[in-house]
Amino acid sequence: SWQRSFYDIATFDSYSAEFRLAETLDTTPGVKAWQRINWNVPLAITYRFNDGNKTYIPDFIVVEDDGTTEGRYWIVEGKANKDLMDPIVIAKREAAKRWVDAVNASADVPTKWGYLLASESVIANAHDWNGLKVAGTVHQ
């Protein structure tokens, strides 16, 4: 069972990216809590692709333990190495960055957000939350 997840059970679409990422989030300093996003944890980001609007559901929300009471919230996405340059992944990444910018600029949202995209290689070689942020693609 997971120690830092909001729920005891989580499902994953991949082992080398999503499951391994969850293991790191659950066991290393710097993470206060995490949650796999699914139907009961709604976070949908609209992005444009091929002249149409699509919906992007990120993999995780992470609450960072940064020494403050609130911590920073993160949208975290794990991807296979081969998919990093896929046009859909790029479109989703750019949409997530715009979402983070809009949320952080809002006076109605007191918590700051960030975005992290981590490849299989980054996940395999990063041994903690800070390592993921250093080696992954980060936007705050």
C-alpha positions in Angstrom: 0.0 0.0 0.0 1.1 3.5 -0.7 2.2 5.7 2.2 1.9 9.2 0.7 -0.9 8.7 -1.7 -4.3 10.0 -0.8 -5.7 6.6 -1.7 -4.3 3.1 -0.9 -4.8 1.8 -4.4 -3.7 3.4 -7.7 -3.6 2.1 -11.3 -1.0 2.8 -13.9 -0.7 2.7 -17.7 3.0 1.8 -17.6 5.6 0.3 -15.3 8.8 2.0 -16.4 7.3 5.5 -16.3 4.2 5.8 -14.2 4.6 3.0 -11.6 8.3 3.8 -11.1 7.5 7.5 -10.7 4.9 6.7 -8.1 7.5 4.6 -6.2 9.8 7.6 -6.1 7.1 10.0 -5.1 6.0 7.6 -2.3 9.4 7.0 -0.8 11.7 10.1 -1.0 12.0 13.3 0.9 10.5 16.4 -0.6 7.0 14.9 -1.3 4.3 15.5 1.2 1.6 13.7 -0.8 0.7 12.6 -4.3 -2.3 11.3 -6.2 -2.8 9.5 -9.4 -5.3 11.5 -11.4 -8.3 9.5 -12.5 -12.1 9.8 -12.8 -12.5 10.7 -9.1 -9.7 13.3 -9.1 -10.7 15.7 -11.8 -8.0 17.7 -13.5 -8.5 18.2 -17.2 -6.5 20.6 -19.3 -7.7 21.6 -22.8 -5.1 21.7 -25.5 -5.3 22.2 -29.2 -4.2 19.6 -31.7 -4.9 19.1 -35.4 -7.3 22.1 -35.4 -9.4 20.7 -32.6 -9.7 21.0 -28.9 -8.6 17.9 -26.9 -8.5 17.0 -23.2 -5.3 16.2 -21.4 -5.5 14.3 -18.1 -2.1 14.5 -16.4 -0.7 11.5 -14.5 -0.2 12.9 -11.0 -0.8 15.8 -8.6 2.1 16.1 -6.1 2.2 18.2 -3.0 5.8 19.2 -2.4 7.1 19.4 1.1 9.1 22.6 0.7 9.2 23.6 4.4 6.1 25.8 4.2 2.7 25.0 5.5 1.1 24.9 2.0 3.9 23.6 -0.2 3.9 23.9 -4.0 1.5 21.7 -6.0 2.7 20.0 -9.1 1.3 18.4 -12.2 3.6 15.5 -12.9 3.7 13.5 -16.1 5.8 10.4 -16.8 6.5 9.4 -20.4 8.4 6.7 -22.3 11.7 8.0 -23.8 10.4 7.4 -27.3 7.3 9.6 -26.8 9.0 12.8 -25.6 9.1 14.3 -29.0 5.7 13.1 -30.1 3.6 16.2 -31.3 0.8 15.3 -28.9 3.1 15.1 -25.9 4.6 18.5 -26.9 1.1 20.0 -27.3 0.1 18.6 -23.8 3.3 19.9 -22.3 2.7 23.4 -23.6 -0.9 23.4 -22.5 0.2 22.3 -19.0 2.7 25.2 -18.9 -0.1 27.7 -19.9 -2.4 26.2 -17.2 0.3 26.6 -14.6 1.0 30.2 -15.7 -2.8 31.0 -15.5 -3.3 29.4 -12.1 -0.2 31.1 -10.6 -1.3 34.5 -11.9 -4.8 34.1 -10.4 -5.4 36.0 -7.1 -8.1 33.4 -6.4 -5.5 30.5 -6.1 -3.3 30.9 -3.0 -1.1 27.9 -3.7 1.6 28.0 -6.3 1.8 25.2 -9.0 4.5 23.7 -11.1 4.7 21.2 -14.0 7.2 18.3 -14.3 7.6 16.0 -17.3 9.9 13.1 -16.5 11.0 10.5 -19.0 11.7 6.8 -18.2 15.5 7.6 -18.1 15.0 10.5 -15.8 12.8 8.4 -13.5 15.2 5.5 -13.5 18.2 7.7 -12.7 16.7 10.1 -10.3 16.6 8.7 -6.8 14.4 11.4 -5.2 12.0 14.3 -5.8 14.8 16.8 -6.2 16.6 14.6 -8.7 13.4 14.4 -10.8 13.1 18.1 -10.8 16.7 18.6 -11.8 16.7 16.1 -14.6 13.2 16.5 -15.9 11.4 19.3 -17.7 10.2 21.8 -15.1 7.9 24.8 -15.4 6.9 27.0 -12.4 
